[in-house]
Amino acid sequence: MTAVDFERKILPPDQWEEAVAHLPRPLVFTNGVFDILHRGHVTYLARARAAGASLVVALNSDASVRRLGKGADRPVNPLEDRLALMAALESVAGVTWFEEDTPLARILTCRPDVLVKGGDWPVSAMVGAPFVQGYGGTVLSIPFAFQRSTTALLERIRA
């Protein structure tokens, strides 16, 4: 099977630094599980992208998701599928993943101009915030436009 055009935006960790270096700045970085993509996710990502010229996203690996304690059956969608869905979004310029508990290594190597998380994350709790602020970057907590949650959606399905 031939690769689909958007799959070029999937950046393996060992190619991350080089690939991101060629993206237009200001560079915006976010991360998360993005297990079952919903309206809240895509609205958040579009707003994150609007904070700069390029948005890059780092996804938790499947093992990393399991360590988050979201449930024994999470993630529902494997990393390969989550990467493809994220890469297919117009607002996303590149997507990678991390095996660790946090995306700090990806943040350190790409040195984003803007670090963003959803409204449930205060700036003071964001991994990498002191690093980004230390070189003059911006750290944003983007308020939720839609109250959606993969966990709540799964609970509704199971009920």
N, C-alpha and C positions, 0 to 999 in steps of 0.2 A: 504494500500500500504506500502511496506517495504522501509526503508530508503536506499538510494544509498550510497555507500562507501564514496564518497567525501563529503557528507553532515556532516560527523563527524568533518569536518574542520570549520563548522559554529558554532561560539562561542557566545552565548548570553552575553550581557554586564555583567550580574551578575556572569558569569563564566569566563570572559575574563582574569582577573589577574591570577587566578589559572592555567588556560590552557596555557597561554603564558609563565608562569614561567618554564614549562617543555620542551619548545622548545629549540633546539640547538642555541647557541650564536656564533657569533654576530647576534643580532636580528635587522631586518630592518622593519621600519614602514612607511606606506603611507596611504593616505586616498583620498576619492573622491566620486563622484556620480556614475561613470561607468554605465551610463544608457543604451546606446546601445553599447555593446562591439565591438571594432574595432581594426584593426591592430596596430594603434598607442598605444592603451591601452595595448595590450598584449606584444608588444615590450618593452614599458616602464616598465611593471611589471617584465619581464624577466631581464631587466637591473638592476632594483631595487633589485631583488633577488640575483643577482651576487655580490652585495655589502656586503653580509653577508651569514650566514648559513640558516636563516629562514626569510621569508617575511610574515608579517601580514598586513592586510588591514582593515581599518575602513570605512564603507560606510555611507553616509548621509541617514537618514531615509527619507521616502517620504515627511513628513512635513518639514524637514530640507531642502530638495531640493526645495520645493515650496518657502521657505523663501529666497532662493538664487536669485530669480527673473529670472530664466531661461525660464519662460513661464508658462502660466496657465495649459498647458497640460503635464507638466513635473513633475515627471519622466514618461517616456513612459512605462518603465518596473517597476513593483512594487518591493519593497525592497526584498520580498521573492525570486523573480526571480533573481534579481541582486546578492543576496547572493549566490544562487546556482551556477550561472555562475562563479562567482569569486572563489568559493570553488572548482570547477571542474578544474581550471587551475593548471597545474603542478608546476608552480613557486610559488604558494600561499600555505603557511603552515597553515594559519588560517585567518578567516574573521569574523568581528563583525560589529556593527552599532552604530550610536550615534544619539540621538534626538536633541541635542543642535546645535547651529550654527557652532561650531567648534569641532574638535576631541580632544581638550586639555585633557579632563578627561581620555580618552583612552591612550594618550601619557604618562600622569603622572603615570598611574597604570602599564604600561608595561615597562617603562624606556628603550626605544630602544637604541641600540648602534649606529644605523644609522637612521636618519630621512630623508626621500626623498619626493620630489614633482617633477612635470614635469617642463620642461624648461621655462614655462611661469611664474614660481614662483621664484623670487629672494630669496636667503636665508634670507635676512632681513625681508621679509614679511611672512615667514612661521610660522604658529602657533606652539608653542612648541620649536622653535629653541633655544631661550636663555636657556630654561630648559635643553635640551639635551646637548648643548655646555657647560653648567655649570658643568656637571659631566664628561666632557671629551669625550662626544659622537660626532659623525660626522653628519653634515647636508649637504645634496647634492641637487642640482637642476640638474636633468638629462635632457639634451637637447633632443628635439624631433627628432626622426629618420624619422617619416612620418608625414606630415601635415594633420592630420585627426581631425575631430571635430564632436561630436554628434549633436550639434546645426546646423552646416553646412549641415550635412547629412539630418537632418529633413527638413531644408529649401529646399534642393534639391528634396526631396520626395514630399513636399507640392506643389512645382512649377510644 
